Amino acid sequence: MNDRGSELNQHTPLTGILEHIYGTARDAFFGNFLFFATLGLILVGIEALLLQGNPVLALLSLIINVVCAVPIAFIGHRIMMLNESFRPRDLFTTRVIPSRRFLKTSLPFFTLNAAIYASIIFLLSAETYLGPNIVPAFLLFPILILILFNFYFLGRFGSALPAAAIGTNPGLAQAALRSKGRRWFLVQNILIGPVLFGWGTNKLFAEWQRAGLPYSVWDDYGTFSLIGTIMSYLSQLVGIFALLLLVSALCQAYRSGEAILGHETP
């Protein structure tokens, strides 16, 4: 089991926490680069097939990308917790299929994140068709509450995911014990890991789009765009790495929580 940084706690310098979270995700990503690179190509291929002006197919492409987060998270946990490695050929085997235990445990986390994602998409669509000054301000408040609750839920119960991935106790009660007294510390790790990284990369991609440069496989006129395809592929890899950052933070929460419980057990 990978125990890099298992001693992290509230007194660890921020630089040490950053090094652990990003270093662990980096090692997992580049240590299995061909696997993740091939997965990114598959997702871009799905985009090329489905994003051709049909709203139903576009929605299907979006759903596929969101659903793929579950097996990616499962694989990331297996890499970081058990030092497993994956190759492109594994994409066509049962190794990439999450266990029933992981699927069951991840369901509330996935549902909450999907609700937030759908709410944000709805809000952006409302701004597109109604204008930013017409969208009711009260729509922002429930989304903000959902986001805050999601952070708290991850901080308190997130260690259940690595437990489920490696076959130990995935119960929410046990996860709450691992995070006891450290919930907001774990939330902080999520904020400075996947949230900060996602915000920064989204800003870069937004500037690219603002400059009028292609960002997807098909441009506004339905013509294939090589540059847009490359950017779409890069965005897929960035999304995979951001998810690995979240997995890294949750794995650290599990290891450090288990260490504390082990020391407290008579």
Secondary structure, 3 states (H helix, E strand, C coil): CCCCCCCCCCCCCHHHHHHHHHHHHHHHHHHCHHHHHHHHHHHHHHHHHHCCCCHHHHHHHHHHHHHCHHHHHHHHHHHHHHCCCCCHHHHHCHHHCCCHHHHHHHHHHHHHHHHHHHHHHHHHHHHHHHCCCCCCHHHHHHHHHHHHHHHHHHHHHCCHHHHHHHCCCCCHHHHHHHCCCCHHHHHHHHHHHHHHHHHHHHHHHHHHHHCCCCCCCECCCCCECHHHHHHHHHHHHHHHHHHHHHHHHHHHHHHHHHHHHHHHCC
